[in-house]
């Protein structure tokens, strides 16, 4: 197996054992990126020299026994809305194109403190608004499974980079599905943690009450190990929580197969007695048959392995998209106020004599159409005459969604559903029809409204040979149960690469 194909944990183990150096691992990823980046375009900033220096430092640290983390020396990529000191952080927007932060996001810092090496910054929808990575001012990322298709979004760059072997793992952010949906479309694993589990310090805000940073990896164990490093209270983010009893790397990895030989048995143990609910509305009309089939097949296999699987209902599915878009846009309109042409570098090219003219021109030129649409929508729903009718009503729906989940989680450990109603769409399709794009978030936004954890892992391929993901939703701060269910699903599925080779994926050699 090539170095760039290895999981983060396997790579970390080889690095600790002295079989591979971090420098070699980083160079292997850079070499891989050289081969695929012209087609995939996952990165918007790739600093090979800096990464090699960091890898050498990590190798020194490992030799001197300074790291006890299983991911020391492992090359990772970071979504471009997470601040990195001295490295551009643009949110893939013209308005931040020249911004180089003077500080590093807490989530990124926790990875580098554990000895992980940052390769660079990945492409995303502008300010994380979008579902295909096509609203980026740097142009779209392509899905490594089929470069005529979108990787999903907004963390499309991070997911494509993992899928294509350009990094061992990556960080993304999820406001309404931006980790889970692209993970599903790219055939990788990603988890959006419970709101408050991971610090948002240094994550450039989109919808502050919804945003969470989370890991993306080649399998569940990698995500569990990464999340184990990320969780924790951070005094710099007042919404971050002290980790609960179930929130340690050990709890997350409890059901991980120790080796591929024991995978099946580990999965059986994980599945036995697990209570799985299937919210039937998630499988309704509008969900592609290939996606529905994957969920039903996974449910059957889990049942055969000793889980109880039952249909259930949240009962509010038709309201989650409008509530999400009202709240997310309202918060975005407020969060994006700070980009005014004075701070962060960008100023419209023409000198203006009056201040308001300068603001207007800078914002008109600096933001793309999707961001402008959200700012207008958000300002409208917060305006005096409409606040009660839209914003306040959306908050009430949000409270009801939270209660509905609370009720359902009295009976189930996890909910199993799709991460998206379709597999990867052709590039260009969703830009033409924003409303259709918004509706595509139907499977992911409820989790954000309720602040719950949600994970997506690859299950199989649809009729077109494109990856289909499963989504597992859990109760607040019960990522351990989500991981347990994910390990059970992985065991039921078998090794991902074998599955897609058997099912004849249309990967053109750009995937791991
Ligand atoms: N597609 C959703 C949106 O555009 C979710 C994006 C996200 O999670 N950042 O708002």
Boltz pocket constraint, residues with backbone or C-beta under 6 A from the ligand:
constraints:
  - pocket:
      binder: B
      contacts: [[A, 127], [A, 128], [A, 129], [A, 130], [A, 131], [A, 153], [A, 154], [A, 173], [A, 174], [A, 175], [A, 176], [A, 177], [A, 178], [A, 179], [A, 206], [A, 328], [A, 437], [A, 441]]
      max_distance: 6.0
